[in-house]
Amino acid sequence: VIADWLLGRLSPTGLTSVYLKHASGSTQGRGRLLAGSPLAAGRPLVFVENGVSFQVDVVAGQKTGFFLDQRDNRALLGSLCRPCAAFPSGPTVLNVFGYTGGFSVYAGR
């Protein structure tokens, strides 16, 4: 019911599918279509966050594919990585264990 409601409310923004992803023990489950049209397996979903393009595999990718709750933190890091007097080329950043590399993309931007 919730998936159908989300699809109905957000379809004007381009939403075409709602998937359920969850972790089962140490293995990551495949996405299960709850509403809408299935996405092609192995074909990444491309989206834009704060003007930055990303792509994820929401069907077979690890976990949820992208951590949307970190959107503001990625933007903050990006604002802190601008060149300044101390770092004329911008600071050096090491993104350890970054699944999608989202923080690295913002830092490099």
C-alpha positions in Angstrom: 0.0 0.0 0.0 2.8 2.4 0.9 4.8 1.6 -2.2 1.7 2.3 -4.4 1.1 5.6 -2.6 4.8 6.6 -3.1 4.7 5.7 -6.8 1.4 7.7 -7.2 2.8 10.7 -5.4 6.2 10.7 -6.9 5.7 9.5 -10.5 5.5 13.1 -11.8 9.1 13.5 -10.6 10.2 10.5 -12.7 9.8 7.7 -10.2 8.9 4.5 -12.1 9.5 1.7 -9.5 9.6 1.1 -5.8 11.9 -1.7 -4.6 12.4 -3.3 -1.2 16.1 -4.1 -0.2 17.2 -5.7 3.1 20.2 -7.5 4.5 19.8 -11.0 5.6 22.7 -12.1 7.9 25.9 -11.4 6.1 24.5 -11.5 2.6 22.8 -8.7 0.8 19.3 -9.5 -0.7 18.3 -8.6 -4.2 15.8 -5.9 -4.6 12.1 -7.0 -4.7 9.8 -4.9 -6.9 6.9 -3.6 -4.8 5.2 -1.3 -7.3 5.7 0.1 -10.8 7.8 -1.2 -13.7 10.8 -3.4 -13.1 14.2 -2.0 -13.8 16.5 -4.0 -16.2 18.9 -6.1 -14.1 22.5 -5.0 -14.4 21.5 -1.6 -15.8 22.3 1.2 -13.4 19.9 3.9 -12.4 21.3 7.3 -13.1 20.2 10.2 -10.8 21.4 13.7 -9.8 22.0 14.9 -6.3 22.9 18.6 -5.8 24.0 18.8 -9.4 26.3 15.7 -9.2 25.4 12.6 -11.3 25.6 9.2 -9.8 24.5 5.7 -10.9 23.6 2.7 -8.8 22.2 -0.8 -9.4 19.1 -0.8 -7.1 18.2 -4.4 -8.2 21.4 -6.3 -7.6 23.7 -3.8 -6.0 24.9 -3.9 -2.4 22.5 -2.6 0.3 20.2 0.2 -0.9 22.6 1.3 -3.7 23.0 4.8 -2.3 22.7 6.4 1.1 20.4 9.4 0.5 20.6 10.4 4.2 24.2 11.4 3.6 23.3 14.0 1.0 23.9 17.0 3.3 27.2 15.5 4.6 28.5 15.0 1.1 27.6 18.6 0.2 29.4 19.8 3.4 32.5 17.9 2.6 32.4 19.3 -1.0 32.2 22.8 0.4 35.2 22.2 2.7 37.4 20.9 -0.2 37.6 24.1 -2.1 41.0 25.6 -2.7 42.2 28.1 -0.1 45.4 29.8 1.0 46.4 26.7 3.0 45.6 24.3 0.2 45.8 26.1 -3.2 44.9 23.0 -5.1 42.3 21.9 -2.5 43.0 19.5 0.4 43.9 15.8 -0.1 41.0 13.5 0.9 41.2 9.7 1.5 37.7 8.0 1.3 38.3 4.7 3.0 35.7 1.9 2.4 33.6 4.2 0.2 30.9 2.0 -1.4 29.8 4.4 -4.1 32.6 6.9 -3.8 30.0 9.7 -3.3 32.1 11.6 -0.8 35.1 11.4 -3.1 33.1 12.7 -6.0 32.0 15.7 -4.0 35.5 16.3 -2.7 36.9 16.2 -6.2 34.2 18.4 -7.6 
